[in-house]
Amino acid sequence: MKIGIKDIEYIATLSRIELSDTEKEMYVHQIDDILSYIEKLNKLNTEKVKPVTHTVNINNVFREDRLETSTPLEVVLLNAPSKMGAFFKVPKVIE
Amino acid sequence: MEYEVVIGLETHAELATVTKLFCGCSTKFGAEPNTQVCPVCLGMPGVLPVMNKKAFEYALKAAVALSCEINNFTNFDRKSYYYPDLPKNYQISQNYHNLGINGYMDIIVNGSVKKIHIHNVHLEEEAGKLIHSEDSGANYSLVDFNRAGVPLLEIVSSPDMRNVNEVDSYMQTLRKILLYTEISDCKMQEGSLRFEASISLRKKGSDKLGNRVEIKNLNSMKSVIKAIEYEAARQSELLDGGKAIDRETRLWDEVNGKSARMRSKEEAQDYRYFPEPDLLPVLIDEKWLSTIKSSIPELPLEKKQRYIESFKLSDYDAGVLTEEKVLINLFEECVKIMDRPKAFCNWITNDLLREVKDKKLDINDLKIKPKQLASLVEIIEKGTISSTIAKEVFSEMIQTGKEPQKIIEEKGMAQISDEGLIESVVDKVIANNPNVIEDYKKGKKNALAFLVGQVMKETKGKANPKIVNELLSKKIVDIN
């Protein structure tokens, strides 16, 4: 086992989601399977391989600082699960 | 126990681009909520960010101006955290390959230079704005995403500051650098320049750092200073009482002048940074870097030093004059027209700033032109108007942008230098004030000043004071 219930609970907390005990048990196995599979890569000798972050060899892609039309408010709010006036409405956050 | 206060500052500055970092939405402040957004800055599935070249170059300019080492390879990373002001649940920032590292900035404290190290300078995107209901019973918050995606520069200092004077100088100098390089408008009231402080205490002489506390919600430079003073006192009291300092983040409450715990470091967020797959790396070659380097103007400390040396201005005057870009431009243009730096400096640092303050004028919206201030100084030197009248003329000039000559003509303010005319007034004043003449004879020297004042009053301040003085002195002696 690469990970345990504690790791699942930690990730769930960071992601602000609540999991039942059955779900936690299920995810431990699923994520553990995934990690074990990925682990196979560690068998490769990568000593002389430089780390890459992108698979395409393209750099310096920019746009000019030119104004474009924004999306109309009524369209913006179409996908909002909850709204109030021109705002998105979310459960109260205190900080 | 005597403690040393160790302070580091994190600075966020919104960059002065027209559009956001990854899309063409406007960055303009104060628009109606959620009207400057699009699928990219709302984090809709499937959209791709494309980097704003100007924003990148501004950030690069800042890193160079702060003497950072510039990596020729830089990349962007995802910083994951879940908060409703962040539409994508991650912020595109930099973590592994910051734009600039190991820089420094010189500050001046009590006349001597201190080097403050800059840990790193990097570019990231702004979050949206949360609005909390004033009704404490309300169970919701509102979100405006206009600010989400605005290019944001983060400048992290090393913990090199030891007192609030150094912090103050650091903030002022950094603000000036960002203004001079025209990277940010630095409007603290609009949130385009913000500071966060980390403070820890250690025994004097010790080189081990204590647990640090971060302070957020500092809305002005004054709040930063007050919050640091409060925090240093709080920690010193805890340590004296034998208690430990918790690593925590505290929120400053400006109204009550104190801070309260926001979250402790144990519940610290785990940002799980990883390279942003949607943005390609940026390679910075020598040619690009040298173009950026050559675009950096004279920076605050050099400029101030030059003002002191070449224009013989006082340290204080040079400081005030180099505070705002408009003042610098006005001063430098005036000096080009006429070699009277001291006079221009006085008009700007005294009269102009007082008018701005008293009449609540917007310093960026003054009507006066350099040429006009130069002609005013010339008119005074010629003796056409007295310095008292000149102040009145100046007050009108900065508000209307009228030529000084025109104001003087319209209001009949020109100085009276006609000796015959002044003599008649002098005679009248002498005749009306026999007691004062007596006083003067008895040795009360300031009696003369009173008489000069009377003549000026009679002539509505227009008599040439030099002639008035000469005539009065001569006439009084004659009476003797």
Interface residues (C-beta under 8 A of the other chain):
Chain A: Y10 L14 S15 R16 T53 H54 V56 I58 N59 N60 V61 F62 R63 E64 D65 R66 L67 E68 T69 S70 T71 L73 V76 L77 N79 S82 M84 G85 A86 F87 F88 K89 V90 P91 K92 V93 I94 E95
Chain B: T17 V18 T19 C23 G24 C25 S26 E32 P33 N34 T35 Q36 V37 C38 P39 L42 M44 V50 M51 N52 K53 K54 A55 F56 N75 S80 Y81 Y82 Y83 P84 L130 I131 H132 S133 A138 N139 Y140 S141 L142 V143 D144 F145 L251 M262 Q269 D270 R272 P275 P277 L279 L280 P281 V282 L283
